[in-house]
Amino acid sequence: MAGVNGDIIDALRRNTPIADAKLEALRQFAITNNESRGWPSQKQLNALMAAGHMRQSVLEVILSTALKVLSNYTNHVADTALDGAFEANHQDVVQPVAAE
């Protein structure tokens, strides 16, 4: 709906490299930032900048992650129905249950 190339969306869904080097650097940084829980190394930050991104991209990754977590957690608790537009891409996921 946002006009993103289908190959990019497919790569994101499959967790495979994106052909565009600048977008791939952003994808790698988002993974790194999540895995490090917001503590990327200077080397990882430098790699993002070397690919043509600005420091603003770091904040955008953090904000996007925060928004996605807030949305997902809220929808899990509220048991929100999936919008019909996304049904074709729905994947069944085993829902973990917190320890009592």
VEXGU-789371 format. One record per residue: x, y, z of N, C-alpha, C, CB in turn; residue number from 1. Coordinates in Angstrom, 2 decimals, decimal comma. Atoms other than C-alpha are relative to their C-alpha. Glycine has a CB too. Example, Ala and Ser with C-alpha at 12.3 -4.5 7.8 and 13.67 -1.06 7.14 Angstrom:
2
n.u  n.v  n.w  ca.u  ca.v  ca.w  c.u  c.v  c.w  cb.u  cb.v  cb.w  marke
0,89  -1,19  0,00  12,30  -4,50  7,80  0,90  1,20  0,00  -0,99  0,03  1,25  1 $
-0,82  -1,19  -0,06  13,67  -1,06  7,14  -0,77  1,09  0,73  0,41  0,46  -1,42  2 $
This chain:
100
n.u  n.v  n.w  ca.u  ca.v  ca.w  c.u  c.v  c.w  cb.u  cb.v  cb.w  marke
0,81  -1,20  0,00  0,00  0,00  0,00  0,85  1,26  0,00  -0,92  0,00  1,19  1 $
-0,88  -1,17  -0,06  2,95  2,32  0,54  0,88  0,10  -1,24  0,88  -0,06  1,25  2 $
-0,77  -0,05  1,23  4,42  1,58  -2,88  1,39  -0,59  0,10  0,12  1,39  -0,44  3 $
-1,31  0,64  -0,15  7,35  -0,48  -1,60  0,08  -1,17  -0,98  0,22  -0,48  1,47  4 $
-0,24  1,06  0,96  8,81  -2,81  -4,22  -0,25  -1,37  0,64  1,43  0,09  -0,55  5 $
0,32  1,33  -0,51  7,56  -6,39  -3,78  1,22  -0,83  0,36  -0,81  -0,74  -1,01  6 $
-1,23  0,74  -0,31  11,11  -7,78  -3,85  0,53  0,38  1,38  1,07  0,26  -1,07  7 $
-0,46  -0,47  -1,31  11,96  -5,67  -0,79  -0,87  -0,60  1,10  -0,03  1,55  0,08  8 $
0,91  0,57  -0,98  8,88  -6,83  1,09  0,26  -1,50  0,17  -1,47  0,24  -0,41  9 $
-0,29  1,43  -0,06  9,62  -10,46  0,20  1,30  -0,27  0,77  0,09  -0,60  -1,42  10 $
-1,27  0,18  -0,70  13,22  -10,12  1,40  -0,17  0,23  1,50  1,07  0,95  -0,56  11 $
0,23  -0,26  -1,42  12,04  -8,63  4,69  -0,76  -1,15  0,65  -0,78  1,30  0,18  12 $
0,79  1,12  -0,55  9,51  -11,42  5,21  0,83  -1,26  0,12  -1,22  -0,27  -0,86  13 $
-0,83  1,20  0,00  12,09  -14,10  4,39  1,28  0,18  0,81  0,34  -0,40  -1,42  14 $
-1,23  -0,31  -0,72  14,84  -12,38  6,38  1,23  -0,31  -0,85  0,07  -0,78  1,33  15 $
-1,11  0,16  0,93  17,11  -12,39  3,34  0,47  1,38  -0,44  -0,42  -0,87  -1,23  16 $
-0,54  -1,31  0,39  19,35  -9,60  2,02  -0,85  0,72  -1,05  1,40  -0,16  -0,52  17 $
0,67  -0,88  0,96  17,81  -6,69  0,12  1,04  0,39  -1,04  -0,64  1,27  0,70  18 $
-0,95  -0,31  1,07  19,44  -5,99  -3,25  0,57  1,41  0,11  -0,67  -0,18  -1,35  19 $
-0,45  -1,39  -0,15  19,65  -2,24  -2,57  0,90  0,10  1,23  -1,22  0,98  0,13  20 $
-0,99  -0,01  -1,08  22,80  -1,77  -0,45  -0,39  0,93  1,15  1,36  0,40  -0,54  21 $
0,37  -0,95  -1,06  21,48  1,26  1,44  -1,14  -0,55  0,86  -0,43  1,36  -0,62  22 $
1,10  0,60  -0,76  18,25  -0,51  2,41  0,47  -1,23  0,78  -1,14  -0,39  -0,93  23 $
-0,54  1,17  -0,70  20,18  -3,66  3,31  0,75  0,43  1,26  0,93  -0,81  -0,92  24 $
-0,71  -0,51  -1,18  22,38  -1,62  5,66  -1,01  0,39  1,09  0,89  1,21  -0,37  25 $
1,04  -0,37  -0,96  19,21  -0,28  7,31  -0,62  -1,24  0,62  -1,08  0,85  -0,69  26 $
0,56  1,26  -0,51  17,78  -3,80  7,62  0,97  -0,64  1,01  -0,28  -0,99  -1,17  27 $
-1,00  0,57  -0,90  21,02  -5,04  9,18  0,09  0,80  1,30  1,37  -0,05  -0,68  28 $
-0,08  -0,81  -1,21  21,11  -2,11  11,59  -1,21  -0,25  0,89  0,10  1,49  -0,36  29 $
1,20  0,26  -0,80  17,52  -2,74  12,69  0,14  -1,33  0,75  -1,27  -0,02  -0,90  30 $
-0,23  1,29  -0,65  18,42  -6,37  13,43  1,00  0,16  1,13  0,50  -1,05  -1,02  31 $
-1,05  -0,23  -1,00  21,57  -5,32  15,27  -0,54  0,77  1,19  1,16  0,77  -0,63  32 $
0,53  -0,83  -1,09  19,74  -2,69  17,28  -0,94  -0,81  0,89  -0,74  1,22  -0,56  33 $
0,90  0,84  -0,80  17,09  -5,19  18,37  0,78  -1,05  0,79  -1,03  -0,68  -0,90  34 $
-0,78  1,04  -0,68  19,59  -7,93  19,18  0,84  0,56  1,14  0,89  -0,72  -0,99  35 $
-0,83  -0,61  -1,04  21,74  -5,52  21,20  -0,84  0,76  1,02  1,03  0,94  -0,63  36 $
0,93  -0,70  -0,88  18,65  -4,11  22,92  0,32  1,49  0,11  0,02  -0,64  1,39  37 $
-0,25  -1,42  0,06  19,54  -0,61  21,80  1,42  0,42  0,32  -0,91  0,68  0,92  38 $
-1,41  -0,30  -0,27  23,29  -0,86  22,36  0,87  -0,36  -1,20  0,49  -0,76  1,26  39 $
-0,86  0,32  1,14  24,77  -0,96  18,84  1,42  0,52  0,25  -0,57  0,60  -1,31  40 $
-1,39  -0,44  -0,14  28,54  -0,69  18,65  0,27  1,18  -0,93  0,99  -1,18  -0,30  41 $
-0,38  -1,11  0,87  30,28  2,28  17,09  0,26  -0,52  -1,41  1,26  0,73  0,54  42 $
-0,24  0,61  1,31  31,35  -0,05  14,26  -1,32  -0,20  -0,76  0,74  -1,36  0,17  43 $
1,30  0,21  0,63  27,69  -0,90  13,57  -0,64  1,32  -0,40  -0,93  -0,77  0,95  44 $
0,49  -1,33  0,36  26,71  2,77  13,65  0,75  0,53  -1,21  0,14  0,97  1,20  45 $
-0,82  -0,46  1,12  29,59  3,57  11,30  -0,40  -0,69  -1,30  1,49  -0,24  0,29  46 $
0,42  0,74  1,20  28,44  0,86  8,87  -1,28  0,59  -0,58  -0,21  -1,50  0,33  47 $
1,24  -0,62  0,46  25,01  2,47  8,70  0,30  1,33  -0,68  -0,98  0,21  1,18  48 $
-0,35  -1,30  0,57  26,52  5,90  8,06  0,77  -0,18  -1,33  0,86  0,82  1,01  49 $
-0,78  0,24  1,21  28,94  4,48  5,46  -0,90  -0,39  -1,18  1,03  -1,10  0,25  50 $
0,94  0,39  1,05  25,94  3,13  3,53  -0,83  1,18  -0,51  -0,94  -1,09  0,51  51 $
0,69  -1,19  0,48  24,62  6,68  3,15  -1,12  0,50  0,90  -0,56  -0,26  -1,32  52 $
1,03  -0,45  -0,94  22,33  7,03  6,16  0,55  1,10  0,89  -0,51  -1,17  0,84  53 $
-0,38  -1,05  -0,94  22,36  9,92  8,60  -0,38  -0,47  1,41  -0,69  1,36  -0,35  54 $
0,31  0,35  -1,39  22,14  9,81  12,41  -1,51  -0,06  0,23  0,64  1,00  0,97  55 $
1,46  0,00  -0,12  18,42  10,53  12,00  -0,57  -1,40  -0,22  -0,62  0,99  -1,00  56 $
0,49  1,35  0,27  18,00  6,99  10,65  0,05  -0,87  1,25  0,83  -0,65  -1,10  57 $
-0,10  0,75  -1,25  19,12  5,61  14,02  -1,25  0,25  0,84  1,27  0,39  0,80  58 $
1,21  -0,34  -0,76  16,29  7,46  15,76  -1,24  -0,58  -0,67  -0,14  1,52  0,13  59 $
1,16  0,55  0,71  13,85  6,35  13,07  -0,14  -1,50  0,24  0,11  0,28  -1,50  60 $
0,04  1,44  -0,30  14,79  2,70  13,67  -0,51  -0,21  1,42  1,40  -0,65  -0,16  61 $
0,44  0,12  -1,40  14,33  3,15  17,43  -1,49  0,30  0,12  0,81  0,95  0,91  62 $
1,42  -0,37  -0,06  10,97  4,90  16,98  -0,89  -1,05  -0,66  -0,22  1,36  -0,65  63 $
0,78  1,03  0,69  9,74  2,30  14,49  -0,12  -1,26  0,84  0,63  -0,33  -1,35  64 $
0,01  1,18  -0,86  10,70  -0,52  16,82  -0,94  0,21  1,18  1,43  -0,32  0,51  65 $
0,86  -0,29  -1,15  8,99  1,15  19,78  -1,47  -0,01  -0,39  0,36  1,37  0,61  66 $
1,38  -0,04  0,46  5,82  1,76  17,78  -0,52  -1,41  -0,29  -0,13  0,87  -1,26  67 $
0,40  1,37  0,32  5,74  -1,85  16,55  -0,23  -0,82  1,27  1,05  -0,67  -0,88  68 $
0,17  0,73  -1,27  6,23  -3,25  20,07  -1,27  0,46  0,70  1,24  0,22  0,92  69 $
1,21  -0,53  -0,64  3,53  -0,96  21,49  -1,26  -0,52  -0,68  0,02  1,54  -0,03  70 $
1,15  0,48  0,76  1,11  -1,93  18,73  -0,22  -1,50  0,20  0,18  0,31  -1,49  71 $
0,14  1,46  -0,15  1,81  -5,67  18,94  -0,45  -0,39  1,40  1,32  -0,69  -0,31  72 $
0,36  0,35  -1,38  1,63  -5,86  22,73  -1,44  0,38  0,30  0,95  0,68  1,00  73 $
1,38  -0,44  -0,22  -1,61  -3,88  22,80  -0,97  -0,93  -0,71  -0,19  1,45  -0,50  74 $
0,89  0,88  0,75  -3,16  -6,05  20,09  -0,04  -1,41  0,58  0,43  -0,06  -1,44  75 $
0,00  1,32  -0,64  -2,09  -9,24  21,89  -0,95  -0,01  1,19  1,43  -0,39  0,46  76 $
0,83  -0,07  -1,21  -3,77  -8,18  25,13  -1,46  0,25  -0,35  0,52  1,10  0,95  77 $
1,37  -0,35  0,39  -6,83  -6,73  23,39  -0,62  -1,04  -0,94  -0,01  1,36  -0,67  78 $
0,46  1,03  0,93  -7,10  -9,76  21,06  -0,67  0,63  -1,23  -0,98  -0,96  0,70  79 $
0,51  -0,74  1,15  -7,59  -7,40  18,12  -0,02  -0,89  -1,23  0,85  1,24  -0,25  80 $
0,12  0,78  1,23  -8,81  -9,03  14,90  0,92  0,60  -1,06  -1,48  -0,04  -0,50  81 $
-0,87  -0,43  1,08  -6,43  -8,85  11,94  -0,83  0,65  -1,10  0,82  -1,18  -0,56  82 $
0,69  -0,66  1,10  -7,50  -6,40  9,24  0,00  -0,92  -1,22  0,67  1,36  -0,34  83 $
0,14  0,85  1,18  -8,74  -8,17  6,12  1,10  0,21  -1,03  -1,31  0,25  -0,65  84 $
-1,04  -0,30  0,98  -6,09  -6,44  3,99  1,29  -0,77  0,26  0,29  1,48  -0,01  85 $
-1,23  0,70  -0,36  -3,39  -8,39  5,85  -0,17  -1,50  0,11  0,53  0,54  1,30  86 $
0,27  1,44  -0,15  -5,03  -11,84  5,90  0,89  -0,86  -0,89  -1,45  -0,28  -0,32  87 $
-0,79  0,81  0,93  -3,09  -13,07  2,85  1,43  -0,20  0,50  0,03  0,66  -1,38  88 $
-1,38  0,09  -0,49  0,20  -12,47  4,68  0,10  -0,52  1,42  0,65  1,34  -0,07  89 $
0,02  0,46  -1,40  -0,84  -13,85  8,05  0,74  -1,32  0,12  -1,45  -0,16  0,50  90 $
-0,70  1,23  -0,29  1,40  -16,50  9,51  -0,40  -0,43  1,40  1,55  0,17  -0,12  91 $
0,33  0,49  -1,33  0,29  -18,68  12,38  1,27  -0,08  0,83  -0,69  -1,39  -0,07  92 $
-1,15  -0,03  -0,90  2,65  -18,17  15,29  -0,44  -0,61  1,32  0,54  1,46  0,19  93 $
0,29  0,56  -1,31  2,75  -20,19  18,47  0,11  1,14  1,02  0,98  -1,20  0,36  94 $
0,02  -1,09  -0,96  1,77  -17,76  21,21  0,55  -0,48  1,33  -1,43  0,53  0,18  95 $
-0,56  0,39  -1,31  4,01  -18,08  24,26  -0,89  0,50  1,13  1,43  0,55  0,18  96 $
0,78  -0,38  -1,18  2,38  -17,90  27,65  0,98  0,30  1,12  -1,02  -1,11  0,41  97 $
-0,89  -0,38  -1,09  4,05  -16,10  30,54  -0,09  -0,99  1,15  -0,31  1,42  0,49  98 $
-0,02  0,86  -1,18  5,09  -18,13  33,55  -0,88  0,58  1,08  1,43  -0,20  0,52  99 $
0,87  -0,44  -1,10  2,70  -17,96  36,46  0,80  0,15  1,26  -1,15  -0,99  0,22  100 $
